[in-house]
């Protein structure tokens, strides 16, 4: 187990900037939050106001760490620790559910590197890690009869998970309730009484509910929609382990679904009732939640890998099975674990190579530059994506530049973009070869034509689709790397950068 916990950090050790899609953009926001008052450049472009929202986990951790080490290293350490912390939570919960740690955790562990983590949902994945650790403590204190102490501890602990990210708190509540109601049913209480007793025992977890209502009312105008899109939800199952190699990733999911099927049908395997009911509640949440909720996207699908993980953690070899069967299951789990972690490691090394090649452009961008970045995107993405969508955010981190890839979702993100760059926020950086049926996406030629050149010094094209070179003919090429290029607008970049330095 110690070996597996250590190995969970292996894919993140080598890359300077882990190749998680949204991570470079988050890095830009952290730089603004911490250094805004010390950078005259950043103050020209951005505003940032701390307030209480349930999406602050990594943001709050980076601040004290940045007093000791650089922001990029601080974020890397946090991102590196999320997988082993989540696995530690898995192990604790499985031990409490089964009385021992079943070998099926080896099948569940690679789901920690699933789609939400690969996409860079940092606050969400950190909140899930805290939720499983908190659930382990909840079950431990309940088993030992310390329910009074548990109630006192979980008033602040539930608030901490909520503050990290609200959906982690929701997951904690669902799983805790699943265990409490099954415990009441095991005491031969009728379902109505068991339900009431379980709700009462879970009341210490309800403390953030009032804050959630206040947050939702203040954020009521944020986008919510795409309900009951079951095609999307089904695809979220297939893409739960999506990384780089479609045959390996989809084959891995089919294997996990087969193990879950065996757990339900094979007498040699046994299910924990608490974890089984927890998996059912998570599945219901996935089916009932919309794809977009209060401005946050992928709300339902980000729960899918953890639904699968809970279903797998609930399985253990039964007394009806032989020791040989248990050993074969453990060896199969270990092989699956090593293959998946190995593939994640290689994949992130390859993304690191791409990042390093693209980021050489920063040697040609002066501090405080007004940068418009356009990143090539596909209307129908391939299985292995470029993960370059928010790479321009590193220009904020290293050059105090303006970059048009930042999020400004009210009630979720605390950053504001000042005029005249207000509309240059995510997804203004996405450019495609042809028009897409996606809101606020644009073709590369439209983006180049419509760019208000008086507001920018440089244009960075990051792996763009083909375009008419006439559109950039009057701009000076400063750097090229394959299809990527950096242009200085009308040779006026130096003058405009000097203007930025004016008080």
Secondary structure, 3 states (H helix, E strand, C coil): CHHHHHHCCHHHHCCCCCCCCCHHHHHHHHHHHHHHHHCHHHHHHEEECCCCCCCCHHHHHHHHHHCCCCHHHHHHHHHHHHHHHHHHHHHHHHHHHHCCCCCCHHHHHHHHHCHHHHHCCHHHHHHHHHHHHHHHHHHHHHHCCCHHHHHHHHHHHHHHHHHHCHHHHHHHHHHHHHHHHHHHHHCCCCHHHHHHHHHHHCHHHHCCHHHHHHHHHHCCCCCCECCCCHHHHHHHHHCCCCCCCHHHHHHHHHHHHHHHHHHHHCCCEEECHHHHHHHHHHHHHHHHCCCEECCECCCCHHHHHHHHHHHHHCEEECCCCCHHHHHHHHHHHHHHHHHHHHHHHHHHHHHHHHHHHHHHHHHHCCCCCEEEEEEECCCCCCCCCCCCCCCCHHHHHHHCCECCCCCCCCCCCCEEECCCCCCCCCCCCEEECCCCCCCCCEEHHHHHHHCCHHHCCEEEEECCCCCCHHHHCCCEEEEEECCEEEEEHHHCHHHHHHHHCCC
